[in-house]
């Protein structure tokens, strides 16, 4: 080890190494007496020992009281600028020394830049001029450029292209002006153009985005790469597809730049492309691809170790659009993200990853909405009073803890149709919805068992939740429905219209197959979710409430019209989360269970085959399909259109179930043994017609010869015609006597 000797003021001599000097600085930080005096004496008696010892202290120690004292001595004795040029001191360590010096004297930054410009232009500071590139790197790490713009402008006229490009980078970061960067894009030096674009990183203006998007097509790979990364940091999803496109460039330098961008972002959507580039014929591309794959793995692991967020999504609509002569579908998805704390998350579009049936969606748009204003929420849950707390109550109590003080909640219990006590629909519809903001009162309401007389059935309660005149309601009214058992009956046209026209969200969760509720949701394009297990019930209700506070909306062109679901992953260094949303509604459960057997019977009848007897109709009741009349025992099923729900005139629901899904039916009175008359089924009200594009549309305007009995004493007439003619959301039929 090299040993340096020095003499103290007392005349005693000793040997000291740079490490010993660094120990003196550390002792000064610890408050050891005499260390400051020894350091000052070394500066005066042997500046060389002081200088070499200062380099060792800056290399090995973090910022401290002793190190700040040392930097102050370097600035006061004009030793800081020579020290910055020492190659044994790394750029990061020199930048740390400059930061401490600027904290003590802000003029240090301007003085260093001015001396550098003078040394480069006139040679007055040859040491700085010889190390100008290193000094600019240091300034770029510690300065925002606002104080040193005039000296930097002088460096733009230097003959050294490297100096000009580094000066342009610092000035670009300082100006944060797309206009200034645009003025430099005509320079012939690609390094200057690349650094000018890098200076726009983080500048979120329309002009900056347009300039970087145009620079993606630059003839230089560095310019294109910096523009792509700048767009990615701004959250522009177009950068993802453009980076993958650049990875297929015929020039190896461009492919290597694309791999660099992928590694810089750490986005897992680039994983497959980077893995393919591991087999690239150029060694530089393969080397960068290997590092990029490792960086992506590290980024995913870092996000996975962060906080897991709760995500909820809702498919808003699917619209048909036409682009370049080819029809496409545009989907809009609403996404809500909730962290563990109350602080709002700041997310960009590139933090959202979309996969449509496992295929990545690379072109999409993200709209960020403000937090929703105060609102009213109605929870339509089964009548309470269970011995153990049911999962839907557990879930809503968890949501209650996150309720905003400005929001109003209401609990409307509903009862099954066969629970005995009946309530007049009109009376239920006129009752006030009990909105309140009191959390204790709401918690008590969810736990308390409501009397049967105070509850309506599902359709009455839903009508009341949406149509009751509000006096306490606030903002938009949202309804969250949970059904733990199958709902009887069907929703009438008034209720269907009311749900479809609701200003707020109506979301339905069911733990059993519920064809009536699912049919209502299919018609009104509202959310229907099936959740059987208690954990699923809790999660789905919490997600339904989270949907009410969603701030993110994603729109994109679908990759396939047959896609069944969209998976959305949100990932950034501080956390992650995932959610899925169905793109198409599941086939209607009731149509699968009820209509398909009748469909097969119809086909068999049309072929002349003997149809099988229906197995799902009781022995005392029979309803025919189009080709086979069956007897009906003097009962009729109708719908009361004065109310928003269907009312059966009979306790059983089999008639209602069949009449809902088989439109052309023949009802005959089989109780009279003699000549009987055929009555047209005008009193069969069908309030739940399927959409026009449904399979049942194939039966429209079908004319069949039916062996109906005559009306007038056995007098023969021509065949009867039964047609489905939708009119005012119900069917009508034409009927003429047949022999």
KOLTOR-84071 format. One record per residue (C-alpha): residue in one letter; x, y, z. Coordinates in pm, whole numbers, padded with zeros to 5 digits, always signed. Example, Ala and Ser with C-alpha at 12.3 -4.5 7.8 and 13.67 -1.06 7.14 Angstrom:
2
a+01230-00450+00780;s+01367-00106+00714;
This chain:
739
x+00000+00000+00000;x+00123+00350-00086;x+00212+00539+00234;x+00207+00918+00266;x+00387+01110+00543;x+00289+01440+00696;x+00379+01654+01001;x+00128+01802+01241;x+00148+02152+01388;x+00309+02011+01697;x+00600+01881+01490;x+00530+01512+01541;x+00547+01306+01226;x+00347+01003+01130;x+00250+00807+00819;x-00106+00820+00683;x-00277+00641+00397;x-00587+00749+00200;x-00783+00497+00406;x-00658+00663+00724;x-00775+00998+00589;x-01120+00851+00514;x-01126+00725+00873;x-01060+01080+00993;x-01366+01198+00796;x-01575+00919+00949;x-01451+01010+01296;x-01553+01369+01234;x-01906+01248+01157;x-01902+01052+01482;x-01795+01362+01678;x-01436+01255+01759;x-01241+01551+01895;x-00944+01670+01691;x-01042+01511+01355;x-01149+01840+01201;x-00822+02007+01306;x-00612+01726+01159;x-00799+01745+00825;x-00748+02122+00804;x-00378+02086+00886;x-00337+01825+00611;x-00498+02064+00361;x-00249+02335+00452;x+00066+02124+00499;x+00026+01857+00233;x-00250+01922-00025;x-00155+01603-00212;x-00233+01385+00091;x-00555+01579+00141;x-00654+01542-00225;x-00597+01166-00244;x-00760+01112+00092;x-01066+01313-00020;x-01108+01087-00326;x-01099+00780-00100;x-01357+00930+00138;x-01593+01020-00149;x-01560+00668-00290;x-01630+00479+00031;x-01869+00690+00240;x-02230+00803+00221;x-02338+01163+00279;x-02259+01265+00638;x-02147+01559+00848;x-01782+01479+00790;x-01825+01438+00414;x-02013+01768+00385;x-01727+01940+00574;x-01480+01784+00331;x-01674+01898+00022;x-01692+02249+00167;x-01312+02255+00193;x-01282+02132-00170;x-01511+02411-00299;x-01341+02683-00092;x-00996+02584-00221;x-01093+02532-00591;x-01023+02160-00572;x-01371+02033-00663;x-01344+02080-01041;x-01011+01890-01070;x-01152+01617-00846;x-01452+01568-01080;x-01209+01488-01360;x-01043+01206-01168;x-01107+00876-01342;x-01075+00682-01017;x-01396+00848-00898;x-01707+00705-01062;x-01960+00941-01222;x-02223+00857-00957;x-01977+00937-00675;x-01873+01264-00838;x-02240+01358-00888;x-02304+01297-00516;x-02019+01538-00430;x-02166+01803-00664;x-02509+01767-00504;x-02364+01835-00160;x-02172+02133-00300;x-02487+02279-00463;x-02674+02247-00133;x-02408+02463+00031;x-02361+02702-00264;x-02611+02698-00557;x-02369+02896-00769;x-02141+02591-00796;x-02362+02448-01072;x-02350+02763-01287;x-01979+02814-01225;x-01893+02461-01334;x-02104+02490-01655;x-01956+02829-01739;x-01596+02709-01691;x-01673+02403-01903;x-01811+02615-02190;x-01513+02852-02170;x-01269+02563-02168;x-01428+02404-02475;x-01460+02727-02675;x-01145+02920-02572;x-00924+02670-02388;x-00908+02866-02060;x-00984+02553-01853;x-00794+02276-02028;x-00862+02010-01762;x-01238+02057-01788;x-01216+02075-02168;x-01026+01747-02178;x-01293+01581-01964;x-01592+01773-02104;x-01797+01462-02182;x-01757+01331-01826;x-01842+01669-01673;x-02156+01695-01888;x-02261+01349-01768;x-02223+01469-01410;x-02418+01788-01477;x-02692+01587-01646;x-02736+01385-01327;x-02755+01675-01085;x-02900+01969-01281;x-03243+02037-01423;x-03076+02273-01669;x-03268+02588-01579;x-02964+02774-01436;x-02713+02666-01697;x-02898+02720-02025;x-02664+02996-02161;x-02344+02791-02118;x-02516+02486-02265;x-02629+02688-02567;x-02263+02767-02638;x-02183+02396-02635;x-02440+02335-02909;x-02197+02507-03149;x-01908+02278-03055;x-01740+02073-03323;x-01758+01769-03095;x-02080+01587-03186;x-02086+01401-02854;x-02075+01724-02655;x-02348+01877-02866;x-02576+01576-02816;x-02526+01570-02438;x-02587+01943-02417;x-02906+01896-02620;x-03021+01628-02373;x-02980+01857-02072;x-03144+02148-02252;x-03432+01931-02366;x-03497+01820-02008;x-03480+02180-01898;x-03699+02328-02171;x-03953+02044-02172;x-04068+02201-02495;x-04169+02003-02800;x-04118+02317-03010;x-03750+02339-02909;x-03695+01967-02970;x-03866+01999-03308;x-03613+02266-03403;x-03330+02016-03338;x-03480+01728-03533;x-03337+01863-03860;x-02979+01821-03731;x-02773+01575-03931;x-02623+01419-03618;x-02849+01129-03507;x-02708+01140-03154;x-02830+01494-03108;x-03175+01402-03238;x-03189+01097-03011;x-03090+01297-02703;x-03333+01575-02790;x-03615+01316-02799;x-03492+01171-02470;x-03528+01517-02321;x-03903+01489-02385;x-03944+01179-02168;x-04217+01253-01916;x-04350+01559-02104;x-04720+01476-02138;x-04846+01720-02398;x-05019+01662-02729;x-04728+01822-02915;x-04473+01598-02741;x-04677+01285-02819;x-04712+01379-03185;x-04341+01454-03217;x-04237+01125-03057;x-04487+00932-03267;x-04341+01088-03581;x-03987+01014-03460;x-04066+00643-03444;x-04014+00649-03824;x-03672+00817-03798;x-03393+00667-04006;x-03177+00619-03696;x-03244+00334-03455;x-03158+00535-03141;x-03404+00809-03231;x-03679+00554-03293;x-03599+00365-02971;x-03602+00678-02754;x-03932+00784-02909;x-04090+00444-02841;x-03978+00441-02479;x-04096+00799-02434;x-04441+00706-02564;x-04451+00404-02334;x-04369+00613-02027;x-04655+00846-02121;x-04889+00548-02124;x-04948+00537-02501;x-05050+00179-02591;x-04947+00237-02954;x-04585+00206-02842;x-04638-00164-02764;x-04742-00262-03114;x-04478-00035-03269;x-04203-00193-03057;x-04306-00542-03164;x-04311-00423-03524;x-03959-00277-03483;x-03837-00617-03357;x-03902-00754-03709;x-03691-00485-03880;x-03446-00622-04139;x-03157-00416-03994;x-03001-00575-03680;x-02945-00237-03511;x-03318-00168-03514;x-03396-00513-03376;x-03141-00459-03101;x-03302-00124-03020;x-03644-00288-03001;x-03508-00541-02753;x-03358-00258-02549;x-03699-00088-02530;x-03860-00415-02419;x-03607-00460-02140;x-03636-00098-02036;x-04012-00133-01989;x-04011-00480-01832;x-04355-00537-01984;x-04453-00908-01988;x-04634-00858-02319;x-04289-00848-02479;x-04184-01182-02331;x-04269-01397-02633;x-04114-01155-02882;x-03793-01128-02678;x-03777-01508-02649;x-03801-01538-03027;x-03512-01293-03068;x-03290-01528-02867;x-03254-01716-03197;x-03172-01402-03400;x-02877-01449-03639;x-02700-01136-03508;x-02502-01184-03182;x-02577-00834-03051;x-02951-00893-03081;x-02923-01231-02906;x-02718-01082-02624;x-02965-00800-02561;x-03258-01039-02588;x-03109-01256-02313;x-03076-00955-02082;x-03428-00840-02172;x-03586-01175-02082;x-03414-01158-01744;x-03534-00801-01688;x-03893-00890-01773;x-03883-01179-01527;x-03742-00947-01261;x-04012-00685-01329;x-04291-00943-01301;x-04140-01075-00978;x-04113-00724-00836;x-04478-00651-00916;x-04583-00986-00770;x-04408-00907-00444;x-04595-00577-00422;x-04946-00514-00306;x-05224-00712-00470;x-05507-00484-00574;x-05873-00575-00610;x-06000-00530-00963;x-06353-00535-01099;x-06464-00506-01460;x-06792-00458-01642;x-06862-00491-02014;x-07039-00170-02108;x-07126-00231-02472;x-07015-00387-02798;x-07063-00170-03103;x-07031-00257-03471;x-06799-00024-03661;x-06667-00020-04015;x-06306+00057-04094;x-06146+00026-04437;x-06456-00145-04567;x-06439-00429-04314;x-06690-00441-04028;x-06543-00469-03680;x-06664-00468-03326;x-06557-00213-03068;x-06586-00313-02706;x-06594-00082-02406;x-06492-00221-02069;x-06514-00042-01736;x-06239-00126-01485;x-06220-00037-01117;x-05897-00069-00918;x-05881-00053-00540;x-05571-00071-00324;x-05544-00152+00043;x-05528+00211+00155;x-05749+00508+00081;x-05493+00682-00142;x-05590+00700-00509;x-05374+00498-00747;x-05206+00670-01041;x-05213+00435-01339;x-05134+00483-01706;x-05270+00301-02008;x-04956+00088-02044;x-05013-00045-01692;x-05328-00216-01826;x-05279-00544-02013;x-05569-00691-02211;x-05598-01050-02329;x-05895-01164-02536;x-05914-01543-02502;x-05540-01544-02416;x-05452-01333-02720;x-05290-00999-02623;x-05474-00685-02730;x-05207-00436-02831;x-05421-00149-02964;x-05661+00003-02714;x-05749+00333-02551;x-05784+00420-02186;x-06007+00700-02058;x-05962+00811-01699;x-06277+00953-01545;x-06299+01166-01230;x-06422+01010-00909;x-06802+00968-00926;x-07012+01217-00730;x-07235+01124-00439;x-07472+00840-00524;x-07747+00619-00383;x-07709+00241-00364;x-07992-00008-00308;x-07905-00362-00195;x-08182-00603-00294;x-08104-00906-00078;x-08303-01203+00056;x-08498-01151+00375;x-08255-01182+00669;x-08268-01359+01003;x-08040-01659+00944;x-07877-01817+01249;x-07535-01775+01092;x-07430-01469+00899;x-07480-01547+00528;x-07201-01464+00284;x-07395-01183+00116;x-07425-01003+00450;x-07055-01060+00520;x-06973-00909+00183;x-07193-00602+00217;x-07052-00532+00564;x-06705-00532+00410;x-06827-00284+00149;x-06983-00078+00427;x-06637-00020+00575;x-06533+00147+00246;x-06853+00347+00203;x-06801+00714+00131;x-06969+00951+00380;x-07154+01132+00101;x-07320+00817-00036;x-07664+00693+00071;x-07745+00325+00107;x-08071+00135+00141;x-08154-00229+00215;x-08463-00378+00049;x-08530-00740+00149;x-08724-00962-00088;x-08909-01285-00021;x-08987-01588-00230;x-09329-01602-00393;x-09435-01903-00184;x-09360-01757+00161;x-09726-01709+00236;x-09810-01346+00313;x-09890-01148+00001;x-09844-00780-00048;x-10021-00566-00299;x-09777-00462-00573;x-09910-00107-00586;x-09867-00064-00213;x-09512-00190-00231;x-09430+00035-00526;x-09549+00347-00341;x-09337+00290-00031;x-09035+00511+00029;x-08691+00354-00014;x-08519+00383+00330;x-08197+00560+00230;x-07950+00653+00504;x-07582+00737+00543;x-07561+00600+00899;x-07331+00298+00897;x-07457+00161+01230;x-07819+00173+01112;x-07726+00000+00787;x-07535-00275+00966;x-07834-00336+01193;x-08069-00351+00894;x-07860-00615+00720;x-07857-00831+01034;x-08224-00785+01130;x-08491-01027+01010;x-08762-00838+00824;x-09127-00938+00862;x-09279-01112+00562;x-09555-00855+00539;x-09294-00583+00488;x-09133-00763+00193;x-09233-00786-00167;x-09125-01050-00413;x-08828-00995-00639;x-09015-00809-00913;x-09205-00584-00672;x-08889-00500-00480;x-08690-00429-00794;x-08966-00202-00922;x-08970-00019-00590;x-08590+00017-00590;x-08593+00180-00931;x-08922+00367-00951;x-09015+00478-00601;x-09022+00856-00575;x-08703+00967-00399;x-08703+01225-00127;x-08375+01122+00035;x-08196+00978-00269;x-07878+01145-00384;x-07719+01134-00730;x-07759+00828-00947;x-07938+00531-00804;x-07759+00196-00838;x-07907-00143-00752;x-07717-00458-00649;x-07940-00768-00653;x-07855-01100-00492;x-08071-01413-00525;x-08007-01724-00319;x-08297-01917-00475;x-08477-01933-00805;x-08711-01643-00870;x-09064-01733-00981;x-09251-01562-01261;x-09116-01332-01527;x-09057-00959-01546;x-09327-00765-01726;x-09257-00512-02002;x-09286-00218-01764;x-09014-00352-01539;x-08798-00446-01836;x-08828-00092-01969;x-08754+00054-01627;x-08440-00154-01577;x-08321-00077-01929;x-08371+00297-01880;x-08212+00315-01534;x-07957+00594-01497;x-07748+00388-01259;x-07607+00038-01276;x-07823-00267-01207;x-07609-00572-01123;x-07746-00916-01046;x-07565-01197-00863;x-07726-01537-00816;x-07605-01847-00634;x-07845-02073-00827;x-07956-02101-01187;x-08206-01819-01231;x-08353-01810-01583;x-08601-01534-01502;x-08335-01298-01370;x-08090-01392-01642;x-08355-01330-01905;x-08420-00986-01763;x-08047-00906-01769;x-08013-01029-02126;x-08294-00803-02242;x-08175-00495-02058;x-07801-00562-02115;x-07730-00550-01745;x-07477-00756-01554;x-07566-01109-01445;x-07313-01317-01249;x-07336-01671-01118;x-07157-01745-00788;x-07225-02068-00602;x-06958-02087-00330;x-06959-01849-00030;x-06616-01712-00123;x-06739-01642-00475;x-07053-01471-00345;x-06848-01242-00121;x-06606-01157-00403;x-06878-01093-00664;x-07079-00859-00438;x-06766-00666-00344;x-06676-00636-00711;x-07028-00517-00793;x-06993-00238-00538;x-06644-00159-00666;x-06791-00115-01015;x-06984+00185-00890;x-06661+00378-00828;x-06478+00276-01148;x-06258+00545-01302;x-06104+00362-01598;x-06270+00283-01930;x-06097+00079-02200;x-06211+00065-02562;x-06061-00157-02831;x-06134-00337-03155;x-06210-00698-03084;x-05970-00959-03218;x-06247-01214-03268;x-06622-01179-03258;x-06636-01527-03108;x-06417-01438-02809;x-06574-01543-02482;x-06387-01337-02223;x-06138-01057-02171;x-05870-01085-01904;x-05736-00756-01769;x-05414-00736-01572;x-05288-00419-01408;x-04918-00421-01323;x-04668-00163-01206;x-04376-00175-00961;x-04599-00097-00660;x-04863-00368-00715;x-05078-00575-00948;x-05423-00726-00995;x-05632-00927-01242;x-05995-00958-01344;x-06197-01118-01623;x-06519-01013-01793;x-06738-01213-02030;x-06774-01070-02380;x-07096-01255-02460;x-07383-01348-02236;x-07420-01714-02156;x-07707-01884-02341;x-08033-01828-02166;x-08075-02105-01908;x-08450-02122-01951;x-08424-02153-02327;x-08177-02440-02286;x-08396-02619-02034;x-08741-02542-02174;x-08730-02441-02535;x-08494-02710-02670;x-08730-03002-02590;x-09014-02813-02762;x-08788-02733-03052;x-08713-03103-03103;x-09084-03180-03078;x-09157-02920-03344;x-08899-03063-03581;x-09032-03415-03527;x-09387-03298-03596;x-09288-03119-03913;x-09122-03437-04037;x-09443-03627-03968;x-09296-03822-03677;x-09485-03891-03364;x-09366-03637-03104;x-09268-03753-02757;x-09482-03653-02465;x-09340-03357-02275;x-09181-03461-01950;x-09171-03122-01783;x-09544-03048-01781;x-09772-03173-01505;x-10040-03432-01583;x-10323-03187-01514;x-10185-02933-01761;x-10077-02967-02118;x-09983-02715-02380;x-09923-02803-02740;x-09650-02699-02975;x-09737-02581-03321;x-09805-02922-03468;x-09982-03112-03194;x-10283-02994-02999;x-10304-03118-02640;x-10590-03076-02395;x-10597-02800-02135;x-10806-02837-01823;x-11014-02524-01817;x-10740-02294-01690;x-10572-01999-01855;x-10254-01811-01781;x-10238-01438-01830;x-10029-01133-01754;x-10145-00825-01572;x-09995-00541-01775;x-10119-00277-01535;x-09822-00368-01316;x-09453-00406-01403;x-09455-00779-01335;x-09634-01084-01465;x-09909-01226-01244;x-10019-01586-01294;x-10384-01671-01244;x-10277-02006-01116;x-10041-02113-00838;x-09823-02332-01058;x-09571-02169-01285;x-09547-02439-01548;x-09790-02258-01780;x-09603-01934-01739;x-09274-02109-01803;x-09385-02268-02128;x-09584-01971-02257;x-09282-01753-02208;x-09065-01950-02445;x-09308-02111-02691;x-09486-01830-02868;x-09727-02012-03100;x-09943-02224-02876;x-10290-02366-02922;x-10503-02377-02609;x-10814-02591-02622;x-11081-02669-02372;x-11088-03049-02357;x-11351-03082-02086;x-11659-03095-02318;x-11720-03437-02472;x-11915-03315-02776;x-11867-03049-03036;x-11625-02800-02893;x-11498-02461-02997;x-11140-02353-03044;x-11054-02033-02858;x-10759-01832-02981;x-10492-01794-02713;x-10539-01420-02681;x-10530-01430-02302;x-10181-01581-02297;x-09970-01276-02228;x-09605-01310-02327;x-09407-01030-02174;x-09058-01169-02227;x-09009-01198-02601;x-08658-01281-02707;x-08449-01047-02917;x-08506-01035-03293;x-08180-01212-03363;x-08272-01504-03140;x-08317-01856-03272;x-08691-01830-03226;x-08703-01576-03508;x-08685-01869-03748;x-09046-01948-03653;x-09176-01610-03755;x-09476-01608-03993;x-09489-01987-04010;x-09830-02120-04125;x-09932-02468-04022;x-10240-02675-04087;x-10371-02762-03743;x-10643-03017-03674;x-10851-02781-03467;x-11211-02854-03378;x-11488-02653-03534;x-11666-02367-03366;x-12017-02384-03504;x-12171-02718-03429;x-11922-02925-03620;x-11941-02719-03939;x-11624-02764-04139;x-11404-02470-04216;x-11060-02423-04361;x-10746-02478-04163;x-10643-02250-03884;x-10347-02017-03922;x-10137-01930-03619;x-09877-01661-03670;x-09638-01493-03431;x-09669-01122-03484;x-09476-00917-03229;x-09674-00610-03135;x-09622-00396-02828;x-09395-00657-02668;x-09656-00937-02673;x-09773-01182-02931;x-10095-01200-03120;x-10236-01479-03331;x-10483-01503-03613;x-10729-01785-03588;x-10982-01927-03829;x-11195-02234-03768;x-11076-02567-03889;x-11273-02888-03923;
